[in-house]
Amino acid sequence: RKEVEQDPGPFNVPEGATVAFNCTYSNSASQSFFWYRQDCRKEPKLLMSVYSSGNEDGRFTAQLNRASQYISLLIRDSKLSDSATYLCVVLSNSNYQLIWGAGTKLIIKP
Amino acid sequence: NAGVTQTPKFQVLKTGQSMTLQCAQDMNHNSMYWYRQDPGMGLRLIYYSASEGTTDKGEVPNGYNVSRLNKREFSLRLESAAPSQTSVYFCASSERSVGTGELFFGEGSRLTVL
C-alpha cells in the first residue's frame, strides 16, 4: 500500500461547480498535511496547509479526518484557472521529510 | 523575483554519460532538496541538505551525488546516466531545516537518457 494515495482522475467539472477530492495516508501517527497545486509542466506550489480544525482560504477548504486517515480538498465556484493537478503531501514522522501523493488531475470546463 | 533557479531546463544524454544539474536560490533559505517526478508517482526525494555543509540521502539516492557548494547553491550529479534516470528533476528550498511543508520549487529540469 502506498503511504499517500490519491485518485488520479481526471475530474472533469463544469465551471462554477463544487468539486472535492480526498487523499488517504497510511501512517496514523502523521501530524502535518498539505495540498500543493501543479500546473501542466510546471513546478508544484503550496496551496494550503491542513490543520486539525480544517482550513479555509477563499474558495478552497481543506479538512482532516484522523479517524479515517484522509484529508480532503473542496473547491467551490470552480474557475477555469483551477485546472491543475492537486498533490497531497504528508510529513513523515520518521525523518521529517515530505511524502507526496501522485496527484489528482482536475479539468474545469466552460 | 528569481526564487529557485535550475539549469539546464532540458537535457538529452546517452547511457553512461555524466552531467550536473545546477540549482541556486536567492531567498536565504537554509535547506535545499532534489526531487524526481515520474508519471503516476509522487515526487521522490533524492538528496537534501538541511543546512550549508550537510547533505543526506533521501528515498532514491542511488546513481546520484550532490554538493552543497554554499548556502545558495545545491547541485545534483549523475556520474553514469541510465535510462531509468529519465525523469523531471526539481530543486526546492525551504527556510526551515526540518518538519516544514512549505517548499519553493524551481521550474524543473527534464532529462532524457537514451
Interface residues (C-beta under 8 A of the other chain):
Chain A: V4 P8 S32 F33 F34 R41 K42 E43 P44 K45 L46 S49 L87 V89 L91 Y96 Q97 L98 I99 W100 G101 A102 G103
Chain B: G40 M41 G42 L43 R44 L45 Y48 G58 E59 F90 V98 G99 G101 E102 L103 F105 G106 E107 G108
